[in-house]
Amino acid sequence: MIKYNLKALISEKEFQEARKITYDEISNATGISKQTLSKIASTRGYKTNTENIEKLCTYFNITPDNLITIVPDMI
């Protein structure tokens, strides 16, 4: 299963920039809706498209391996 590290990335950016970062700000900068950002951040196994992954990577200045973690499915 894919796990997105969006909450951790937001928290890290907030710390580095000493300010609050909202989904509204990320949405305005990336064009990704706040609802989609919320789902990416908190819905287990959420599937999004590569365009959104690219936009988030650009916004946070990271590569996909910083955004995505592969978690083995429990059988």
C-alpha positions as CSV (number, residue, x, y, z in Angstrom):
1,M,0.0,0.0,0.0
2,I,1.1,3.6,-0.7
3,K,1.4,6.0,2.2
4,Y,1.8,9.7,1.6
5,N,4.0,11.7,3.9
6,L,2.1,14.9,3.3
7,K,1.4,15.8,7.0
8,A,5.1,15.3,7.9
9,L,6.2,17.4,4.9
10,I,3.9,20.2,5.9
11,S,5.1,20.0,9.5
12,E,8.7,20.1,8.4
13,K,8.1,23.1,6.1
14,E,6.2,24.9,8.9
15,F,9.2,24.4,11.2
16,Q,11.8,25.5,8.6
17,E,9.8,28.6,7.7
18,A,8.5,29.3,11.2
19,R,4.9,29.8,10.1
20,K,1.7,27.9,9.6
21,I,1.1,26.2,6.2
22,T,-2.5,25.5,5.3
23,Y,-4.2,23.3,2.7
24,D,-5.6,26.5,1.3
25,E,-2.0,27.8,0.7
26,I,-0.9,24.5,-0.9
27,S,-4.0,24.4,-3.0
28,N,-3.4,27.9,-4.3
29,A,0.2,27.1,-5.1
30,T,-0.4,23.7,-6.7
31,G,-3.9,23.8,-8.1
32,I,-4.8,20.7,-6.1
33,S,-8.1,21.0,-4.3
34,K,-8.1,21.2,-0.6
35,Q,-10.4,18.2,-0.5
36,T,-7.9,16.2,-2.5
37,L,-5.0,17.3,-0.3
38,S,-7.0,16.2,2.8
39,K,-7.6,12.8,1.2
40,I,-4.0,12.4,0.3
41,A,-2.9,13.3,3.8
42,S,-5.4,11.2,5.8
43,T,-7.1,8.5,3.7
44,R,-5.4,5.2,4.0
45,G,-4.5,3.8,0.6
46,Y,-5.7,6.9,-1.3
47,K,-4.9,6.8,-5.0
48,T,-4.0,10.1,-6.7
49,N,-2.6,10.8,-10.1
50,T,1.0,11.4,-11.1
51,E,0.2,15.1,-11.9
52,N,-0.7,15.7,-8.2
53,I,2.5,13.9,-7.1
54,E,4.6,16.0,-9.4
55,K,2.9,19.2,-8.2
56,L,3.5,18.3,-4.5
57,C,7.1,17.4,-5.2
58,T,7.6,20.7,-6.9
59,Y,5.9,22.6,-4.1
60,F,8.0,20.9,-1.4
61,N,11.1,20.8,-3.6
62,I,11.5,17.0,-3.1
63,T,11.5,13.8,-5.1
64,P,8.6,11.2,-5.0
65,D,10.5,9.0,-2.7
66,N,10.3,11.7,0.0
67,L,6.5,12.0,-0.6
68,I,5.6,8.3,-0.9
69,T,6.4,5.3,1.3
70,I,5.5,1.8,0.3
71,V,4.0,-0.1,3.2
72,P,3.7,-3.9,2.8
73,D,0.1,-5.1,2.9
74,M,-0.7,-7.2,5.9
75,I,-1.8,-10.7,4.8
